[in-house]
Amino acid sequence: MEKRKLSKALLSNVVYASVLCLELIVSLSLYSNEASASVVKKIEVRGIRRVSADSIRSNIVISPGKVFSGEEIDDSLRRLYRTGYFSDVKISVSGSVLIVFVKENDLINQVVFNGNKNIKDDKLQLIVKARPTVAYSRVLVDSDISAIKKAYSAIGRSEVSVSSQVFSVGEGRVNLAYVINEGGRTKLGKINFVGNKAYSAVRLRSAIISRQSNIISFITRSDIYSKEKLDADGEAIRKFYSERGYADFQIVSSQAFFDQAKNSYSLTFNINEGARYKFGNISVQSSVQDIDPDKLRKFIQTKTRDVYNFNKVEKSIEAMSGYLTSIGKPFIKITSRISRNLQTSAANVEYLVDKGERIYLERIDIRGNVYSRDFIIRREFDLSEGDALNESMITTAKRRLMDTGYFTSVNISKVLGSAPDRVILVVEVQEQSTGRAGIGTTYSGRGVFGLEASVEEHNFFGRGQYIRIAAGAGDSKSRSYNLSFTEPYFLGHRIAAGFDLSAVQSSDNTFFSEREHGVDLRVTVPITEEIGNTFRYSYKHMNYKGIGDWKNPANLSDPYRELIRVGKWNTSAVSQTIAYDTLDNHLLPREGILAKFTHEYAGLGGDSKYYKVLGKVSYFQLLIDDADVIGSVSAGAGHVMPINGKLYIFDQFMFNPEELRGFKNKGIGPRMANGDPVGGNTYFTAGAESNFPLPLLPRDLNLRGSFFVNAGTLYGNSVDIGSSGPLQGDSPSFRVSAGVGLMWHSPIGDIGVYYAVPLHKEPYDRLRRISFSLGNRF
């Protein structure tokens, strides 16, 4: 009996559930048919306060008089929410009217920051997206809080806490406050390497960006931990090994450990170096019929028996891809296949040329730049929206962005665009300081010590422009002022244009003073990535005045008295400089060549009439890799020829202590019997130097020592010396000096102190054994 009741109840429940399901299916079918077949005559908007009805209608994909579906309703809802103006949106149909009900977000009236000390309000305002008149939303606030935390993490305060407070001020407006508890500054303790055999941990630490905390870390801020910085360190280590023959190098893991008690991070890089290789066979294989591999070989930079260097492999691919793009083949894909021979330690490289996918660039999204404008990042890409995507161009753009010096890291990733053949490039950057302030030393001809203070910015207002302002003073009668400006992308092209203004007042001599005002206009046009061509126009106005008994020939020689008698002089000149630059780093070069050749013509008006040629080449080579010992040699020469048979003192060459340490400014070369220097029309210089980290000191302090040898000569005279002859020192005899130096790349300056001993000199030379300089980076 109980079983029969139970069965009857179960049957009743099944029938009831079936009826409900049937009703639901019928209702859904009727709704679907109604939605798919509905036609509205008008769209009515309700609930608006500030947003116009037309603005809302523009985001609705349903058109009056046309059939619409449920998908179009969903799409319209998504578009309206995406504007950020609404906290709630509802769409319904009443007869032939589509009713859109919205609830608007409040507008932000004011944004304030409380509790911030280490990041000022103006910097935070650049970081957050909340602004007056912007619609308030929780999503916006959460995004801002995340951005603020990231900014504090970048200055070593990863324990920061941020909350928000909202205060209604009526009429749909709110004041927004971000309350910040900055917390303590974290430190960076040990940086450890596991698995390194070829290079010491000390050498590897110098190759990365992060530095262990030391007594000057509060200024350098190089001991700040961040995930982005850890990734950049890993990339730096990978690059370090891949450029030194280690084709199998791997980073097994990179970890950061936080010690709560010490408020300090420690980093551990677990690496596998692998074997060291040299390049073996180099070949090009093409599967594309109309591409001849032999025509691509001239672009290959990898050479058999050279130490394996993946950077050269990448540059070879860039060069070949650039050539193919220039002849109308942008969809060709070039890859490298590297096969290792463990017995011979040779890495054979095959460059594979194949047809690539026809992928186009939809857009470039840029993230992480707070100070730098988007356009200075976009302009480094040779790609625009709609262009064929080229991998080598992406690699080139990344290298260019790193070469600007604006960023510590650059990562470029690809995201699928709005269609299968469209790609979005996402560029993530981490910025670094680009400003520099300096105090440099100067010496006058009378041995007067002077200082020059300067401020320079390589990314002026985030626009990528360079500006430098300097002011100097020696004694009470010596002053100098300089202003330089460079726009690296003149008129939207990769052409650097700029100007230099200068004003100098000096009294190196007891019996005369000189005032000089000058302006230089310059344009640099790149020929290749390594070669640049600079055109320059220079104008100088000089005014000489006598002091005291300057007319006495015993006090001042004829050439100088002529300058005073005329008083005002002008030089108008044009020049061209060809520069070849392959340096790996301009602050501390370890590899590469820097060569410059200049020729100059003066005679476009003014008093000077001459043709001048000069040049210098410097070569840098890493001598002992693990000890980071760097060697360099340099040589230079110059000659000036008068057009009308005569030069003035300011037309000839004068030596400075940087070219020949151990000697004073204007310390060598032809001079009058009373000691007045007149300069020379010909000079030669040569030098060799080795610099190295100081032993027994932490390399994080960036202290380096050096041994150097300098040689130079200055001779030949085209100045009319009148009756003040004969000349002294007009001899091609080489002066030679040798010495030691101490360099410190410190937070308060790039300090260099040098002690030089003249090994070969002439009796009339002027000597100075100690010299130094000071510059600062902030």
TAZIHU-V844299 format. One record per pair of residues at least 24 apart in sequence whose ideal C-beta (glycine too) atoms are under 7 Angstrom apart, sorted by sequence separation. I is the first residue (numbers start at 1). J is the second residue. D is the distance in whole Angstrom. If there is no record, write none. Layout:
# TAZIHU-V844299
i=I j=J d=D
i=I j=J d=D
This chain:
# TAZIHU-V844299
i=40 j=64 d=6
i=41 j=65 d=7
i=56 j=80 d=7
i=59 j=83 d=7
i=108 j=132 d=6
i=124 j=148 d=7
i=127 j=151 d=5
i=159 j=183 d=4
i=188 j=212 d=6
i=189 j=213 d=7
i=209 j=233 d=6
i=230 j=254 d=6
i=249 j=273 d=6
i=279 j=303 d=6
i=280 j=304 d=6
i=296 j=320 d=5
i=299 j=323 d=6
i=331 j=355 d=7
i=332 j=356 d=6
i=361 j=385 d=6
i=377 j=401 d=7
i=407 j=431 d=6
i=408 j=432 d=5
i=434 j=458 d=4
i=450 j=474 d=3
i=464 j=488 d=6
i=480 j=504 d=5
i=498 j=522 d=6
i=516 j=540 d=6
i=517 j=541 d=5
i=543 j=567 d=6
i=575 j=599 d=7
i=593 j=617 d=7
i=594 j=618 d=5
i=614 j=638 d=3
i=687 j=711 d=7
i=711 j=735 d=7
i=736 j=760 d=4
i=108 j=133 d=7
i=157 j=182 d=5
i=159 j=184 d=7
i=188 j=213 d=5
i=208 j=233 d=4
i=249 j=274 d=5
i=279 j=304 d=5
i=331 j=356 d=5
i=361 j=386 d=7
i=406 j=431 d=6
i=407 j=432 d=6
i=434 j=459 d=4
i=543 j=568 d=5
i=575 j=600 d=4
i=613 j=638 d=7
i=654 j=679 d=5
i=686 j=711 d=5
i=711 j=736 d=5
i=735 j=760 d=6
i=749 j=774 d=4
i=750 j=775 d=4
i=39 j=65 d=7
i=107 j=133 d=6
i=108 j=134 d=5
i=157 j=183 d=6
i=187 j=213 d=4
i=230 j=256 d=6
i=248 j=274 d=3
i=279 j=305 d=7
i=360 j=386 d=6
i=361 j=387 d=5
i=406 j=432 d=7
i=448 j=474 d=5
i=479 j=505 d=5
i=497 j=523 d=5
i=516 j=542 d=5
i=593 j=619 d=5
i=613 j=639 d=6
i=652 j=678 d=7
i=653 j=679 d=5
i=659 j=685 d=5
i=685 j=711 d=7
i=734 j=760 d=7
i=735 j=761 d=5
i=749 j=775 d=5
i=39 j=66 d=7
i=159 j=186 d=7
i=209 j=236 d=6
i=246 j=273 d=6
i=247 j=274 d=7
i=248 j=275 d=6
i=278 j=305 d=6
i=279 j=306 d=5
i=331 j=358 d=5
i=360 j=387 d=7
i=448 j=475 d=5
i=478 j=505 d=6
i=542 j=569 d=4
i=573 j=600 d=5
i=574 j=601 d=6
i=652 j=679 d=3
i=653 j=680 d=6
i=685 j=712 d=4
i=710 j=737 d=5
i=749 j=776 d=4
i=39 j=67 d=6
i=107 j=135 d=6
i=108 j=136 d=5
i=157 j=185 d=6
i=158 j=186 d=6
i=208 j=236 d=5
i=246 j=274 d=6
i=278 j=306 d=6
i=360 j=388 d=6
i=361 j=389 d=5
i=406 j=434 d=6
i=450 j=478 d=6
i=452 j=480 d=7
i=478 j=506 d=5
i=495 j=523 d=6
i=496 j=524 d=4
i=514 j=542 d=6
i=515 j=543 d=4
i=573 j=601 d=6
i=592 j=620 d=6
i=612 j=640 d=4
i=652 j=680 d=6
i=684 j=712 d=7
i=748 j=776 d=5
i=38 j=67 d=7
i=107 j=136 d=7
i=156 j=185 d=5
i=157 j=186 d=7
i=207 j=236 d=6
i=208 j=237 d=6
i=278 j=307 d=6
i=279 j=308 d=6
i=360 j=389 d=6
i=405 j=434 d=6
i=478 j=507 d=6
i=495 j=524 d=7
i=541 j=570 d=5
i=573 j=602 d=4
i=591 j=620 d=6
i=649 j=678 d=5
i=652 j=681 d=6
i=683 j=712 d=7
i=684 j=713 d=5
i=709 j=738 d=5
i=733 j=762 d=6
i=37 j=67 d=6
i=38 j=68 d=6
i=105 j=135 d=4
i=106 j=136 d=5
i=148 j=178 d=6
i=152 j=182 d=7
i=156 j=186 d=5
i=207 j=237 d=6
i=246 j=276 d=6
i=247 j=277 d=5
i=278 j=308 d=6
i=359 j=389 d=4
i=442 j=472 d=6
i=444 j=474 d=5
i=448 j=478 d=7
i=477 j=507 d=4
i=495 j=525 d=5
i=514 j=544 d=5
i=540 j=570 d=7
i=572 j=602 d=7
i=574 j=604 d=7
i=590 j=620 d=6
i=591 j=621 d=7
i=610 j=640 d=5
i=611 j=641 d=5
i=649 j=679 d=6
i=653 j=683 d=5
i=683 j=713 d=7
i=708 j=738 d=7
i=735 j=765 d=7
i=747 j=777 d=7
i=105 j=136 d=5
i=225 j=256 d=6
i=245 j=276 d=4
i=277 j=308 d=4
i=320 j=351 d=7
i=540 j=571 d=5
i=571 j=602 d=6
i=589 j=620 d=4
i=591 j=622 d=6
i=610 j=641 d=6
i=683 j=714 d=5
i=708 j=739 d=6
i=105 j=137 d=5
i=119 j=151 d=6
i=148 j=180 d=7
i=237 j=269 d=6
i=241 j=273 d=7
i=245 j=277 d=5
i=442 j=474 d=6
i=494 j=526 d=6
i=512 j=544 d=6
i=513 j=545 d=5
i=572 j=604 d=4
i=590 j=622 d=5
i=610 j=642 d=5
i=611 j=643 d=6
i=36 j=69 d=5
i=119 j=152 d=7
i=204 j=237 d=6
i=207 j=240 d=4
i=245 j=278 d=7
i=512 j=545 d=6
i=539 j=572 d=5
i=572 j=605 d=5
i=609 j=642 d=7
i=610 j=643 d=6
i=682 j=715 d=6
i=707 j=740 d=6
i=708 j=741 d=6
i=729 j=762 d=6
i=35 j=69 d=6
i=51 j=85 d=5
i=144 j=178 d=7
i=237 j=271 d=7
i=317 j=351 d=7
i=372 j=406 d=6
i=389 j=423 d=6
i=444 j=478 d=6
i=512 j=546 d=5
i=513 j=547 d=6
i=572 j=606 d=4
i=609 j=643 d=4
i=647 j=681 d=7
i=680 j=714 d=4
i=682 j=716 d=4
i=706 j=740 d=7
i=35 j=70 d=4
i=188 j=223 d=4
i=316 j=351 d=7
i=511 j=546 d=6
i=512 j=547 d=6
i=538 j=573 d=5
i=571 j=606 d=5
i=609 j=644 d=5
i=680 j=715 d=5
i=681 j=716 d=4
i=705 j=740 d=7
i=706 j=741 d=4
i=729 j=764 d=5
i=62 j=98 d=6
i=187 j=223 d=6
i=313 j=349 d=6
i=477 j=513 d=6
i=511 j=547 d=5
i=570 j=606 d=4
i=571 j=607 d=7
i=680 j=716 d=5
i=681 j=717 d=7
i=705 j=741 d=7
i=728 j=764 d=5
i=118 j=155 d=6
i=188 j=225 d=6
i=230 j=267 d=7
i=510 j=547 d=7
i=511 j=548 d=6
i=537 j=574 d=5
i=570 j=607 d=6
i=571 j=608 d=4
i=583 j=620 d=7
i=610 j=647 d=6
i=680 j=717 d=6
i=681 j=718 d=5
i=705 j=742 d=6
i=706 j=743 d=7
i=32 j=70 d=7
i=136 j=174 d=6
i=510 j=548 d=7
i=511 j=549 d=7
i=512 j=550 d=6
i=536 j=574 d=7
i=569 j=607 d=5
i=118 j=157 d=7
i=186 j=225 d=6
i=308 j=347 d=5
i=511 j=550 d=4
i=536 j=575 d=5
i=678 j=717 d=6
i=704 j=743 d=5
i=60 j=100 d=7
i=136 j=176 d=7
i=225 j=265 d=4
i=590 j=630 d=5
i=603 j=643 d=6
i=608 j=648 d=7
i=291 j=332 d=7
i=535 j=576 d=6
i=607 j=648 d=7
i=610 j=651 d=5
i=640 j=681 d=5
i=678 j=719 d=5
i=703 j=744 d=5
i=534 j=576 d=7
i=639 j=681 d=6
i=702 j=744 d=6
i=534 j=577 d=4
i=608 j=651 d=5
i=639 j=682 d=5
i=678 j=721 d=7
i=702 j=745 d=4
i=56 j=100 d=6
i=288 j=332 d=6
i=511 j=555 d=5
i=512 j=556 d=7
i=702 j=746 d=7
i=511 j=556 d=5
i=533 j=578 d=6
i=534 j=579 d=7
i=638 j=683 d=5
i=669 j=714 d=4
i=670 j=715 d=7
i=56 j=102 d=7
i=130 j=176 d=6
i=637 j=683 d=7
i=668 j=714 d=5
i=669 j=715 d=7
i=302 j=349 d=6
i=531 j=578 d=7
i=532 j=579 d=5
i=637 j=684 d=5
i=670 j=717 d=5
i=512 j=560 d=6
i=531 j=580 d=5
i=636 j=685 d=4
i=661 j=710 d=5
i=672 j=721 d=7
i=85 j=135 d=5
i=377 j=427 d=6
i=530 j=580 d=6
i=635 j=685 d=7
i=660 j=710 d=5
i=84 j=135 d=5
i=530 j=581 d=6
i=635 j=686 d=5
i=673 j=724 d=7
i=377 j=429 d=7
i=512 j=564 d=6
i=530 j=582 d=5
i=634 j=686 d=7
i=660 j=712 d=4
i=672 j=724 d=5
i=691 j=743 d=7
i=40 j=93 d=7
i=44 j=97 d=5
i=46 j=99 d=6
i=51 j=104 d=6
i=84 j=137 d=6
i=405 j=458 d=6
i=406 j=459 d=5
i=634 j=687 d=5
i=659 j=712 d=6
i=673 j=726 d=7
i=44 j=98 d=7
i=46 j=100 d=7
i=47 j=101 d=5
i=48 j=102 d=6
i=50 j=104 d=6
i=633 j=687 d=7
i=38 j=93 d=6
i=41 j=96 d=4
i=42 j=97 d=6
i=43 j=98 d=5
i=44 j=99 d=5
i=45 j=100 d=5
i=46 j=101 d=5
i=47 j=102 d=5
i=49 j=104 d=5
i=362 j=417 d=4
i=633 j=688 d=5
i=672 j=727 d=7
i=673 j=728 d=7
i=40 j=96 d=6
i=41 j=97 d=7
i=47 j=103 d=6
i=48 j=104 d=7
i=362 j=418 d=6
i=40 j=97 d=6
i=43 j=100 d=6
i=210 j=267 d=7
i=331 j=388 d=6
i=632 j=689 d=5
i=655 j=712 d=6
i=670 j=727 d=5
i=671 j=728 d=5
i=40 j=98 d=4
i=330 j=388 d=4
i=671 j=729 d=5
i=365 j=424 d=6
i=367 j=426 d=7
i=372 j=431 d=6
i=631 j=690 d=5
i=655 j=714 d=5
i=670 j=729 d=5
i=109 j=169 d=5
i=293 j=353 d=7
i=330 j=390 d=6
i=362 j=422 d=4
i=367 j=427 d=7
i=368 j=428 d=5
i=369 j=429 d=5
i=371 j=431 d=6
i=630 j=690 d=7
i=669 j=729 d=6
i=670 j=730 d=4
i=247 j=308 d=5
i=280 j=341 d=7
i=360 j=421 d=6
i=362 j=423 d=6
i=363 j=424 d=6
i=364 j=425 d=5
i=365 j=426 d=5
i=366 j=427 d=5
i=367 j=428 d=5
i=368 j=429 d=5
i=370 j=431 d=6
i=629 j=690 d=6
i=630 j=691 d=5
i=653 j=714 d=6
i=668 j=729 d=7
i=245 j=307 d=5
i=291 j=353 d=6
i=359 j=421 d=6
i=360 j=422 d=6
i=361 j=423 d=6
i=362 j=424 d=5
i=365 j=427 d=7
i=368 j=430 d=6
i=369 j=431 d=6
i=444 j=506 d=7
i=446 j=508 d=6
i=114 j=177 d=6
i=244 j=307 d=7
i=245 j=308 d=5
i=277 j=340 d=6
i=358 j=421 d=6
i=364 j=427 d=6
i=445 j=508 d=3
i=629 j=692 d=4
i=109 j=173 d=4
i=115 j=179 d=6
i=116 j=180 d=5
i=118 j=182 d=6
i=359 j=423 d=5
i=361 j=425 d=7
i=444 j=508 d=5
i=445 j=509 d=7
i=628 j=692 d=7
i=107 j=172 d=6
i=109 j=174 d=6
i=110 j=175 d=5
i=111 j=176 d=5
i=112 j=177 d=5
i=113 j=178 d=5
i=114 j=179 d=5
i=115 j=180 d=4
i=117 j=182 d=6
i=156 j=221 d=7
i=285 j=350 d=6
i=288 j=353 d=6
i=325 j=390 d=6
i=627 j=692 d=7
i=628 j=693 d=6
i=106 j=172 d=5
i=107 j=173 d=5
i=108 j=174 d=6
i=109 j=175 d=5
i=114 j=180 d=7
i=115 j=181 d=6
i=116 j=182 d=7
i=155 j=221 d=7
i=243 j=309 d=5
i=280 j=346 d=3
i=287 j=353 d=7
i=288 j=354 d=7
i=106 j=173 d=6
i=113 j=180 d=6
i=115 j=182 d=7
i=158 j=225 d=7
i=243 j=310 d=7
i=275 j=342 d=6
i=278 j=345 d=6
i=280 j=347 d=6
i=281 j=348 d=5
i=282 j=349 d=5
i=283 j=350 d=5
i=284 j=351 d=5
i=285 j=352 d=5
i=286 j=353 d=4
i=287 j=354 d=5
i=288 j=355 d=6
i=623 j=690 d=7
i=652 j=719 d=7
i=668 j=735 d=5
i=104 j=172 d=7
i=106 j=174 d=5
i=108 j=176 d=5
i=156 j=224 d=4
i=242 j=310 d=4
i=243 j=311 d=5
i=277 j=345 d=5
i=278 j=346 d=6
i=279 j=347 d=6
i=280 j=348 d=4
i=285 j=353 d=7
i=155 j=224 d=6
i=276 j=345 d=7
i=277 j=346 d=6
i=284 j=353 d=7
i=321 j=390 d=6
i=154 j=224 d=7
i=275 j=345 d=6
i=277 j=347 d=4
i=279 j=349 d=6
i=322 j=392 d=7
i=649 j=719 d=6
i=321 j=392 d=3
i=647 j=718 d=4
i=648 j=719 d=6
i=154 j=226 d=6
i=646 j=718 d=7
i=647 j=719 d=6
i=663 j=735 d=7
i=153 j=226 d=5
i=189 j=262 d=7
i=192 j=266 d=7
i=194 j=268 d=6
i=318 j=392 d=4
i=646 j=720 d=6
i=663 j=737 d=7
i=189 j=264 d=4
i=192 j=267 d=7
i=195 j=270 d=6
i=196 j=271 d=6
i=198 j=273 d=6
i=317 j=392 d=6
i=660 j=735 d=6
i=662 j=737 d=3
i=187 j=263 d=7
i=188 j=264 d=7
i=189 j=265 d=7
i=190 j=266 d=5
i=191 j=267 d=5
i=192 j=268 d=5
i=193 j=269 d=5
i=194 j=270 d=5
i=195 j=271 d=5
i=197 j=273 d=6
i=642 j=718 d=5
i=661 j=737 d=6
i=186 j=263 d=6
i=187 j=264 d=4
i=188 j=265 d=5
i=189 j=266 d=5
i=194 j=271 d=7
i=195 j=272 d=6
i=196 j=273 d=7
i=318 j=395 d=6
i=660 j=737 d=7
i=662 j=739 d=6
i=186 j=264 d=6
i=193 j=271 d=6
i=195 j=273 d=7
i=318 j=396 d=5
i=661 j=739 d=6
i=184 j=263 d=5
i=186 j=265 d=6
i=314 j=395 d=6
i=563 j=649 d=7
i=372 j=459 d=6
i=376 j=463 d=6
i=376 j=464 d=4
i=373 j=462 d=5
i=372 j=462 d=5
i=373 j=463 d=6
i=559 j=649 d=6
i=247 j=338 d=6
i=371 j=462 d=5
i=248 j=340 d=7
i=247 j=340 d=6
i=661 j=754 d=5
i=671 j=764 d=6
i=662 j=756 d=3
i=661 j=756 d=4
i=662 j=757 d=6
i=663 j=758 d=7
i=662 j=758 d=5
i=668 j=765 d=5
i=667 j=765 d=6
i=667 j=766 d=4
i=247 j=347 d=5
i=667 j=767 d=7
i=663 j=765 d=6
i=664 j=766 d=4
i=663 j=766 d=7
i=664 j=767 d=7
i=663 j=767 d=6
i=664 j=768 d=5
i=662 j=767 d=7
i=663 j=768 d=7
i=662 j=769 d=6
i=542 j=650 d=6
i=379 j=489 d=6
i=661 j=771 d=6
i=657 j=768 d=7
i=657 j=771 d=5
i=557 j=672 d=4
i=560 j=676 d=6
i=557 j=674 d=6
i=557 j=676 d=5
i=559 j=678 d=6
i=554 j=674 d=7
i=50 j=172 d=7
i=49 j=172 d=6
i=559 j=719 d=5
i=559 j=720 d=7
i=559 j=721 d=6
i=558 j=721 d=6
i=559 j=722 d=7
i=558 j=722 d=3
i=558 j=723 d=6
i=558 j=724 d=4
i=557 j=724 d=4
i=553 j=724 d=7
i=232 j=408 d=6
i=232 j=409 d=4
i=231 j=409 d=7
i=229 j=408 d=7
i=228 j=409 d=6
i=232 j=430 d=7
i=209 j=408 d=6
i=228 j=430 d=5
i=445 j=665 d=6
i=443 j=664 d=7
i=445 j=666 d=6
i=443 j=665 d=5
i=127 j=370 d=6
i=126 j=370 d=6
i=439 j=749 d=7
i=438 j=749 d=7
i=441 j=772 d=6
i=441 j=773 d=6
i=440 j=773 d=5
i=441 j=774 d=7
i=440 j=774 d=6
i=439 j=774 d=5
i=440 j=775 d=6
i=438 j=775 d=4
i=439 j=776 d=7
i=438 j=776 d=5
i=437 j=776 d=5
i=436 j=776 d=7
i=436 j=777 d=5
i=437 j=778 d=6
i=436 j=778 d=7
i=435 j=778 d=5
i=433 j=778 d=6
i=244 j=625 d=7
i=206 j=628 d=6
i=203 j=626 d=5
i=203 j=628 d=6
i=200 j=626 d=6
i=199 j=626 d=5
i=214 j=698 d=6
i=214 j=700 d=5
i=214 j=701 d=7
i=212 j=700 d=6
i=211 j=700 d=5
i=206 j=699 d=5
i=205 j=699 d=6
i=202 j=699 d=6
i=220 j=747 d=5
i=219 j=747 d=4
i=216 j=747 d=6
